[in-house]
Amino acid sequence: MANKAISAVLLVLVMPLTACMQDVDSDLIDAAKNGQTERVKVLLEAVEEVDTQNEIGLTALLEAALNGHTETVQALLDVGVDVNRKDKSGETALMRAAFRGQTETVQALLAAGADVNTKTNDGVIALMHAAFGGHTETVQAFLDGGVDVNAKDHDGATALMYALLIRGDAELVKSLLHAGADVKEKSDDGWTALMLAEEGGLTEIVEVLKKAGAED
């Protein structure tokens, strides 16, 4: 009976503490998302795990990176957060920054050792996100950082193909080609970059691709 009574008392004491720690973890992630760097620094002193994740695997670094809060990102990196930590879909901070073209944040993450070639659960790399969004400066940051320009996702698509899915920026395409993007690569369902450009009516890019060796 005595042991049961002690256990009950401990449970009452521990439960509020656990809830409090969960609140701190949530506050840290929210503060990072909003770029509240000074608040993040305070909360980092209170959390047990700097890489704490929410229910979908997001961390403070992942949220700060998506929104381009480079100062906040640097504050997190300075305390040793895992720069390559992934959420449940396999996204890293580098990928999330790339998706929105947050070039300064991408550069900070690369300088901290972010893996430029790591893939999501679907085989996507950060370069593909940047190419898809038409973020030319961000793409160049990856090319300068030694990315595999011909990496393929699980459907066999490359960054060059991603660059042609929506916007089709000619300068971005030229940057990829200059870095060695293979114009003859085919996706698993047989699409080439040239086919995508033709399908999208991207006449300037069609000519750029043909000059680079693409064939109908």
Backbone bond lengths (Angstrom), bond angles and torsions (degrees), N, CA, C in turn:
res aa  C-N    CA-C-N  psi(-1)  N-CA   C-N-CA  omega(-1)  CA-C   N-CA-C  phi
1 M - - - 1.460 - - 1.524 110.92 -
2 A 1.337 115.02 -41.07 1.460 119.62 -178.37 1.528 110.65 -62.60
3 N 1.354 114.70 -42.53 1.467 118.83 -179.95 1.514 111.44 -63.77
4 K 1.334 116.56 -39.48 1.453 121.32 178.83 1.525 111.00 -64.32
5 A 1.319 115.26 -39.29 1.461 120.18 -179.74 1.529 110.70 -66.20
6 I 1.333 115.46 -42.45 1.463 119.88 178.49 1.523 110.72 -62.94
7 S 1.352 116.63 -43.06 1.464 121.53 179.96 1.513 110.91 -61.50
8 A 1.343 115.27 -39.06 1.462 119.69 -179.73 1.522 110.97 -65.39
9 V 1.330 116.15 -41.12 1.460 120.89 179.40 1.527 110.27 -64.83
10 L 1.347 115.77 -44.15 1.460 119.81 179.98 1.529 111.69 -62.20
11 L 1.333 115.81 -38.54 1.454 120.63 179.30 1.523 110.78 -62.82
12 V 1.318 116.15 -41.52 1.468 121.22 179.03 1.516 110.54 -63.78
13 L 1.330 116.39 -37.40 1.460 120.77 -179.12 1.535 112.41 -74.46
14 V 1.330 115.52 -38.28 1.458 120.56 -174.36 1.515 112.34 -76.97
15 M 1.319 117.86 -36.61 1.467 120.59 -175.93 1.526 113.12 -57.67
16 P 1.342 119.81 -47.04 1.465 118.82 177.29 1.524 112.15 -63.18
17 L 1.337 117.13 -35.87 1.454 121.15 179.30 1.523 110.79 -64.32
18 T 1.350 115.88 -42.35 1.462 120.60 178.75 1.517 110.56 -63.26
19 A 1.323 116.13 -44.13 1.465 120.39 179.01 1.518 111.01 -62.67
20 C 1.332 115.38 -37.83 1.462 120.71 179.40 1.524 110.82 -64.19
21 M 1.348 116.98 -42.86 1.452 121.24 179.67 1.525 111.06 -65.37
22 Q 1.342 116.15 -37.48 1.461 120.01 177.72 1.525 110.61 -64.10
23 D 1.337 115.99 -37.92 1.460 120.53 177.47 1.520 110.98 -64.24
24 V 1.320 116.84 -41.07 1.453 121.26 179.47 1.532 110.14 -64.05
25 D 1.338 116.02 -42.99 1.464 120.58 178.34 1.523 110.75 -59.49
26 S 1.323 116.04 -46.42 1.459 121.55 179.54 1.518 111.59 -63.88
27 D 1.326 115.94 -40.59 1.464 121.02 178.79 1.527 111.12 -63.25
28 L 1.324 116.71 -38.74 1.460 121.01 179.40 1.530 110.46 -62.69
29 I 1.314 116.19 -46.79 1.459 120.50 -179.55 1.528 111.00 -63.73
30 D 1.326 116.24 -42.35 1.471 120.29 179.13 1.534 111.46 -65.10
31 A 1.330 116.26 -42.28 1.462 120.21 -179.52 1.527 110.85 -63.96
32 A 1.321 116.44 -39.47 1.461 120.78 177.89 1.522 110.72 -66.27
33 K 1.306 116.26 -40.77 1.467 121.35 178.50 1.521 111.42 -58.49
34 N 1.321 115.87 -36.25 1.463 121.55 -177.10 1.528 113.61 -93.68
35 G 1.326 116.57 2.85 1.461 119.86 177.28 1.514 114.32 70.95
36 Q 1.326 116.85 28.03 1.462 121.10 -179.84 1.538 108.94 -88.28
37 T 1.314 115.39 78.03 1.456 121.56 -169.34 1.531 113.05 -60.14
38 E 1.314 117.67 -45.98 1.462 119.71 -178.26 1.524 111.49 -64.53
39 R 1.312 116.16 -38.60 1.469 119.65 177.36 1.530 110.14 -66.62
40 V 1.320 116.42 -38.86 1.461 120.50 177.18 1.529 110.05 -59.05
41 K 1.321 116.90 -43.66 1.468 120.51 -179.40 1.528 111.45 -61.15
42 V 1.325 116.24 -39.15 1.470 120.64 178.70 1.525 110.33 -66.85
43 L 1.322 116.28 -46.05 1.459 121.26 -177.90 1.524 112.33 -66.62
44 L 1.322 116.61 -30.59 1.466 119.87 177.58 1.524 111.76 -62.15
45 E 1.316 115.58 -26.93 1.465 119.98 177.24 1.522 111.89 -73.83
46 A 1.326 116.16 -20.40 1.465 120.29 -174.34 1.526 114.20 -99.73
47 V 1.334 117.00 -23.96 1.471 119.15 -176.05 1.525 110.91 -79.19
48 E 1.324 115.20 153.04 1.455 120.08 177.06 1.523 111.20 -82.78
49 E 1.339 116.53 -30.78 1.457 122.36 -175.80 1.523 109.76 -132.20
50 V 1.320 117.50 115.86 1.472 120.54 -175.74 1.527 111.91 -70.04
51 D 1.325 116.04 -19.63 1.460 120.27 178.61 1.530 111.65 -101.25
52 T 1.313 116.43 26.81 1.462 119.97 -179.58 1.530 110.45 -55.40
53 Q 1.333 116.41 139.51 1.452 122.49 -177.23 1.527 111.56 -118.21
54 N 1.330 115.58 147.51 1.463 119.12 175.97 1.520 110.31 -86.22
55 E 1.311 117.12 -167.31 1.462 120.48 -172.84 1.525 114.08 -65.63
56 I 1.321 118.34 -21.40 1.465 119.86 177.74 1.533 111.52 -108.71
57 G 1.312 114.90 14.18 1.455 120.13 172.69 1.516 116.04 88.31
58 L 1.336 117.53 7.20 1.456 119.70 -179.42 1.530 111.27 -77.13
59 T 1.323 114.76 141.20 1.461 121.63 176.09 1.527 108.86 -114.44
60 A 1.322 115.43 173.70 1.463 119.88 176.61 1.530 110.45 -59.70
61 L 1.325 116.83 -41.26 1.459 120.27 -179.23 1.526 111.54 -64.88
62 L 1.305 117.14 -42.11 1.464 121.33 179.90 1.523 111.21 -61.25
63 E 1.311 116.70 -40.48 1.463 120.97 -179.00 1.526 111.35 -73.11
64 A 1.312 117.00 -42.09 1.464 119.94 179.32 1.521 110.97 -64.05
65 A 1.328 116.58 -38.98 1.460 121.18 -178.37 1.519 111.71 -65.89
66 L 1.313 117.13 -43.21 1.463 121.30 -179.16 1.521 110.99 -56.77
67 N 1.318 115.92 -39.66 1.458 121.13 -174.94 1.528 113.67 -93.67
68 G 1.333 116.06 6.51 1.461 119.71 174.58 1.501 115.66 69.24
69 H 1.328 117.26 28.09 1.464 120.78 179.13 1.534 108.52 -87.43
70 T 1.311 115.73 79.17 1.462 120.79 -172.36 1.522 112.38 -63.08
71 E 1.319 117.48 -38.36 1.468 120.01 178.93 1.533 110.43 -62.34
72 T 1.304 115.99 -41.64 1.460 120.42 177.95 1.522 110.76 -66.93
73 V 1.315 115.61 -43.00 1.467 120.63 176.66 1.526 110.28 -55.96
74 Q 1.324 116.66 -45.29 1.464 120.34 -178.51 1.523 111.68 -65.50
75 A 1.332 116.17 -37.76 1.464 119.87 177.73 1.531 110.81 -62.18
76 L 1.308 116.50 -37.94 1.468 121.35 178.35 1.528 110.92 -70.77
77 L 1.313 115.96 -41.72 1.466 119.85 178.24 1.525 110.96 -63.35
78 D 1.317 116.45 -34.63 1.462 121.24 -178.00 1.525 113.07 -65.03
79 V 1.341 116.80 -23.66 1.469 119.36 178.83 1.525 111.78 -99.22
80 G 1.335 116.01 6.57 1.459 119.17 171.95 1.510 116.97 90.10
81 V 1.330 117.97 26.81 1.470 117.98 175.42 1.522 109.36 -63.46
82 D 1.308 115.60 157.08 1.460 122.06 179.76 1.529 108.78 -77.14
83 V 1.326 116.73 107.88 1.458 121.15 -175.29 1.526 112.07 -67.45
84 N 1.324 117.14 -19.36 1.462 121.18 -178.52 1.528 113.95 -108.14
85 R 1.329 116.68 13.32 1.468 119.89 178.79 1.531 109.39 -62.57
86 K 1.336 116.20 137.91 1.464 121.41 -177.72 1.522 111.77 -110.05
87 D 1.346 115.57 152.40 1.459 119.38 171.35 1.526 107.62 -84.65
88 K 1.317 118.00 -172.44 1.463 120.46 -173.39 1.526 113.85 -69.80
89 S 1.329 116.82 -16.85 1.465 119.77 177.18 1.523 111.89 -94.44
90 G 1.334 115.65 -0.14 1.450 120.29 178.88 1.517 114.75 90.74
91 E 1.339 116.41 10.17 1.467 120.81 -179.79 1.531 110.48 -81.29
92 T 1.321 115.45 138.57 1.464 121.31 174.34 1.528 109.61 -104.94
93 A 1.314 116.11 172.56 1.463 120.52 176.88 1.526 110.44 -60.45
94 L 1.325 116.68 -38.20 1.461 121.33 179.73 1.527 110.91 -60.98
95 M 1.303 115.98 -42.48 1.468 120.39 179.70 1.518 111.91 -65.75
96 R 1.324 115.56 -42.02 1.468 119.57 -178.34 1.526 111.01 -67.09
97 A 1.329 116.87 -37.66 1.461 120.34 176.49 1.530 110.20 -66.98
98 A 1.315 116.01 -39.39 1.466 120.92 -179.77 1.520 111.46 -63.60
99 F 1.312 116.67 -38.37 1.459 121.88 -176.94 1.524 111.96 -57.45
100 R 1.330 116.06 -35.69 1.464 120.53 -179.71 1.534 113.15 -102.93
101 G 1.309 116.25 8.14 1.462 118.64 177.53 1.511 114.08 67.95
102 Q 1.317 116.43 35.97 1.468 121.03 179.98 1.529 108.81 -85.12
103 T 1.327 116.31 77.62 1.463 121.32 -170.65 1.522 113.20 -61.74
104 E 1.325 117.69 -43.48 1.468 120.62 -179.59 1.526 110.25 -61.50
105 T 1.306 116.16 -41.56 1.468 120.43 178.81 1.521 110.58 -66.62
106 V 1.314 116.52 -41.91 1.466 121.08 176.95 1.525 110.29 -57.36
107 Q 1.306 116.89 -44.82 1.466 120.75 -179.24 1.527 111.59 -63.57
108 A 1.334 116.59 -38.56 1.468 120.49 178.64 1.526 110.64 -65.43
109 L 1.318 115.94 -40.44 1.468 121.02 -179.92 1.527 111.06 -68.30
110 L 1.328 116.25 -41.62 1.469 119.89 177.66 1.519 110.85 -62.87
111 A 1.334 116.55 -40.41 1.464 120.99 179.20 1.528 111.27 -63.99
112 A 1.341 115.71 -26.30 1.464 120.81 -179.03 1.531 112.20 -89.86
113 G 1.336 116.35 3.22 1.458 119.53 175.94 1.509 116.08 98.06
114 A 1.334 117.86 17.88 1.459 120.16 178.00 1.528 109.84 -61.00
115 D 1.321 115.98 137.40 1.463 122.06 -178.86 1.520 109.27 -77.29
116 V 1.324 116.69 111.51 1.453 121.99 -174.43 1.529 112.38 -73.68
117 N 1.332 117.20 -18.35 1.461 120.68 -175.82 1.524 114.54 -110.45
118 T 1.323 117.31 4.81 1.461 118.87 178.58 1.524 110.10 -67.26
119 K 1.341 116.62 150.78 1.462 120.97 -172.54 1.531 112.45 -117.39
120 T 1.341 114.59 154.02 1.457 120.82 172.97 1.530 109.08 -76.50
121 N 1.315 116.42 -179.21 1.454 120.66 177.15 1.527 111.98 -62.11
122 D 1.340 116.36 -20.35 1.463 121.52 179.18 1.532 112.48 -100.77
123 G 1.316 116.62 8.56 1.454 120.43 177.16 1.517 115.58 83.01
124 V 1.323 116.77 11.85 1.471 121.35 -178.25 1.525 110.15 -84.21
125 I 1.338 116.44 138.61 1.464 120.72 173.42 1.526 109.22 -108.37
126 A 1.316 116.18 166.55 1.468 121.41 -175.49 1.526 112.18 -59.18
127 L 1.321 116.76 -37.37 1.465 120.62 179.44 1.524 111.16 -56.77
128 M 1.301 117.02 -38.33 1.464 121.17 -179.97 1.525 111.17 -64.39
129 H 1.316 116.68 -39.71 1.473 120.54 176.41 1.522 110.48 -60.25
130 A 1.326 115.49 -47.25 1.462 119.89 -178.37 1.525 111.47 -65.30
131 A 1.318 116.56 -40.20 1.461 120.98 179.26 1.520 111.24 -66.07
132 F 1.310 116.87 -42.31 1.461 122.61 179.14 1.528 110.95 -59.90
133 G 1.341 115.53 -38.76 1.453 120.30 -178.35 1.517 114.06 -82.74
134 G 1.324 117.09 -4.67 1.461 119.86 -179.35 1.513 113.67 72.99
135 H 1.320 116.65 26.77 1.464 121.23 -176.23 1.536 109.84 -90.90
136 T 1.314 116.17 86.34 1.463 121.72 -171.82 1.524 112.86 -61.42
137 E 1.334 117.46 -44.37 1.468 120.28 -179.13 1.526 111.14 -64.61
138 T 1.306 116.01 -38.61 1.470 120.13 179.29 1.518 110.25 -67.58
139 V 1.313 116.23 -41.61 1.466 120.99 176.20 1.527 109.63 -57.33
140 Q 1.323 117.01 -45.15 1.460 120.50 -179.48 1.525 111.76 -62.69
141 A 1.324 116.74 -35.85 1.472 120.35 177.36 1.525 110.51 -60.80
142 F 1.316 116.33 -38.54 1.471 120.20 178.45 1.523 111.22 -71.34
143 L 1.325 116.25 -40.63 1.465 119.80 178.85 1.521 110.48 -62.81
144 D 1.328 116.29 -38.43 1.467 120.86 176.78 1.525 111.35 -69.72
145 G 1.336 115.79 -23.19 1.461 120.96 -177.00 1.514 114.75 -91.40
146 G 1.334 116.70 8.66 1.459 119.62 174.33 1.515 115.83 83.39
147 V 1.313 117.92 26.85 1.464 121.17 179.99 1.527 110.77 -67.90
148 D 1.325 116.03 152.11 1.461 121.92 173.03 1.522 107.75 -78.80
149 V 1.323 116.92 100.23 1.461 121.59 -172.71 1.527 111.81 -67.91
150 N 1.326 118.09 -18.55 1.458 121.11 -179.66 1.526 113.42 -108.21
151 A 1.318 116.34 17.57 1.462 119.76 175.66 1.524 109.92 -59.71
152 K 1.334 116.15 148.34 1.465 120.96 -178.64 1.525 110.87 -119.60
153 D 1.332 115.48 146.35 1.462 119.13 173.22 1.530 108.74 -83.33
154 H 1.319 117.20 -173.16 1.465 120.28 -175.37 1.524 113.40 -70.48
155 D 1.326 116.73 -9.21 1.464 121.08 175.36 1.523 111.81 -103.14
156 G 1.327 116.05 5.92 1.453 120.49 178.48 1.514 114.96 82.56
157 A 1.337 117.78 9.58 1.469 121.14 -179.14 1.522 110.90 -85.13
158 T 1.329 116.16 144.27 1.463 122.84 178.60 1.528 110.02 -106.05
159 A 1.323 115.88 172.94 1.467 120.82 178.15 1.530 110.94 -61.45
160 L 1.327 117.05 -35.82 1.463 120.64 178.38 1.528 110.35 -60.14
161 M 1.304 116.57 -40.43 1.469 121.01 177.75 1.528 110.87 -68.08
162 Y 1.324 116.23 -41.44 1.472 120.38 177.99 1.524 110.77 -59.47
163 A 1.332 116.13 -35.66 1.462 120.39 -177.90 1.520 112.56 -65.70
164 L 1.332 116.76 -17.02 1.458 121.12 -175.45 1.525 113.53 -105.72
165 L 1.312 116.97 2.54 1.461 119.94 -174.68 1.521 113.55 -75.42
166 I 1.331 117.52 -31.62 1.471 119.36 -177.91 1.529 111.25 -129.60
167 R 1.317 117.16 -66.50 1.458 120.22 -169.32 1.532 113.62 -86.54
168 G 1.301 117.50 -44.58 1.444 120.16 -179.55 1.513 113.84 64.47
169 D 1.330 117.74 63.07 1.449 122.78 179.70 1.530 110.00 -85.24
170 A 1.329 116.95 120.77 1.464 121.36 -175.23 1.525 112.59 -62.91
171 E 1.328 117.70 -40.10 1.461 120.58 -179.04 1.519 111.21 -66.72
172 L 1.317 115.91 -37.48 1.460 119.95 177.46 1.522 110.05 -64.21
173 V 1.315 116.04 -44.32 1.466 121.16 178.74 1.523 110.24 -60.50
174 K 1.319 116.63 -43.48 1.468 120.56 178.45 1.521 111.45 -61.32
175 S 1.331 116.54 -38.13 1.475 120.32 178.61 1.525 110.88 -63.07
176 L 1.319 115.87 -42.89 1.468 120.53 178.76 1.526 110.98 -64.50
177 L 1.321 115.91 -42.97 1.465 120.18 179.85 1.526 110.90 -65.15
178 H 1.313 116.51 -41.09 1.463 121.40 179.02 1.536 110.79 -62.10
179 A 1.326 115.36 -30.90 1.468 120.53 -179.89 1.524 112.52 -84.61
180 G 1.334 116.52 -0.78 1.461 119.55 175.88 1.511 116.54 105.50
181 A 1.331 118.12 15.02 1.459 120.18 177.31 1.528 109.89 -60.35
182 D 1.319 116.29 133.12 1.460 122.48 -176.56 1.530 109.96 -85.75
183 V 1.338 116.50 112.65 1.463 120.66 -177.09 1.527 112.29 -71.89
184 K 1.319 116.96 -14.15 1.470 120.47 -175.87 1.525 113.49 -96.69
185 E 1.321 116.62 -1.87 1.466 119.64 178.21 1.525 110.66 -61.80
186 K 1.333 114.97 145.23 1.463 120.44 177.20 1.525 109.94 -121.92
187 S 1.335 115.87 144.26 1.461 120.30 173.72 1.528 108.20 -75.25
188 D 1.313 115.99 172.64 1.462 119.88 -178.26 1.524 113.08 -61.03
189 D 1.335 116.61 -27.23 1.462 119.13 178.87 1.533 112.39 -98.08
190 G 1.337 115.80 15.80 1.455 120.13 169.66 1.513 117.52 91.84
191 W 1.321 118.21 5.05 1.466 120.42 -178.89 1.518 110.82 -82.11
192 T 1.347 115.32 139.45 1.458 121.76 171.32 1.525 108.37 -110.63
193 A 1.326 116.15 169.43 1.465 120.33 176.94 1.526 110.17 -61.38
194 L 1.315 116.43 -40.35 1.463 120.08 -179.68 1.522 111.38 -62.43
195 M 1.301 116.71 -41.95 1.465 120.71 179.14 1.523 110.90 -62.08
196 L 1.316 116.56 -40.59 1.468 121.02 178.92 1.525 110.81 -65.72
197 A 1.327 115.83 -42.06 1.469 119.87 179.97 1.529 110.42 -65.02
198 E 1.304 116.66 -41.53 1.468 120.83 178.89 1.523 110.55 -66.38
199 E 1.303 116.19 -42.50 1.468 121.48 179.09 1.528 110.61 -61.30
200 G 1.328 116.16 -36.60 1.461 120.57 -178.31 1.516 114.14 -87.40
201 G 1.317 117.32 1.10 1.460 120.23 179.92 1.518 113.82 68.12
202 L 1.316 116.30 29.64 1.465 121.61 -176.88 1.530 108.97 -91.53
203 T 1.313 116.22 76.50 1.458 121.51 -170.29 1.525 113.54 -61.92
204 E 1.325 117.29 -40.66 1.462 119.78 179.39 1.516 111.02 -62.31
205 I 1.316 115.65 -42.68 1.465 120.22 -178.49 1.528 110.65 -71.07
206 V 1.313 117.64 -34.22 1.461 120.96 175.34 1.522 109.62 -55.51
207 E 1.320 116.61 -45.52 1.462 120.89 179.97 1.528 111.19 -66.55
208 V 1.328 116.03 -40.32 1.478 120.10 178.23 1.531 110.32 -60.44
209 L 1.319 116.16 -43.85 1.464 121.01 -178.73 1.528 111.62 -67.13
210 K 1.322 116.10 -40.26 1.465 119.16 179.73 1.532 111.11 -65.89
211 K 1.331 116.01 -38.77 1.459 119.21 177.23 1.523 111.66 -64.34
212 A 1.354 114.96 -25.30 1.470 120.05 179.76 1.533 111.86 -87.59
213 G 1.337 115.81 1.34 1.470 118.78 176.31 1.504 116.23 109.53
214 A 1.323 117.91 2.66 1.466 120.20 178.78 1.518 110.25 -70.13
215 E 1.323 116.07 143.10 1.461 121.03 -178.66 1.513 110.71 -127.98
216 D 1.330 116.81 146.14 1.465 121.98 177.30 1.520 110.50 -67.96
